[in-house]
Amino acid sequence: MKAAVYYGPGDMRIEERRKPQPGVDGAVVKVKDCGVCSFIDVPGWE
């Protein structure tokens, strides 16, 4: 699966990762859409 991995300010990479397996009381969910709010999230990204 592809994952967006945040390494630090200004450093986010799309990487291939193994599909996670849920634990005994866990679940794996598929994220269909995601957004970034330019007023709140972008200053932390920079």
C-alpha positions, -999 to 999 in steps of 0.1 A, spaced: 0 0 0 11 36 -4 15 58 27 23 95 32 50 95 58 59 127 77 96 129 87 97 165 99 90 201 87 90 202 49 97 165 46 68 143 37 72 113 13 49 88 -4 63 53 3 53 18 -3 45 0 30 32 -35 39 -5 -36 46 -10 -35 84 -27 -64 103 -52 -55 130 -45 -66 166 -69 -87 187 -91 -57 195 -80 -36 165 -92 -27 130 -76 -15 98 -95 13 80 -91 26 45 -89 64 41 -106 74 9 -101 112 11 -80 136 31 -76 174 31 -53 200 44 -65 234 58 -41 260 45 -47 284 75 -41 258 103 -20 229 89 3 245 64 23 267 89 31 236 109 42 218 77 66 247 68 
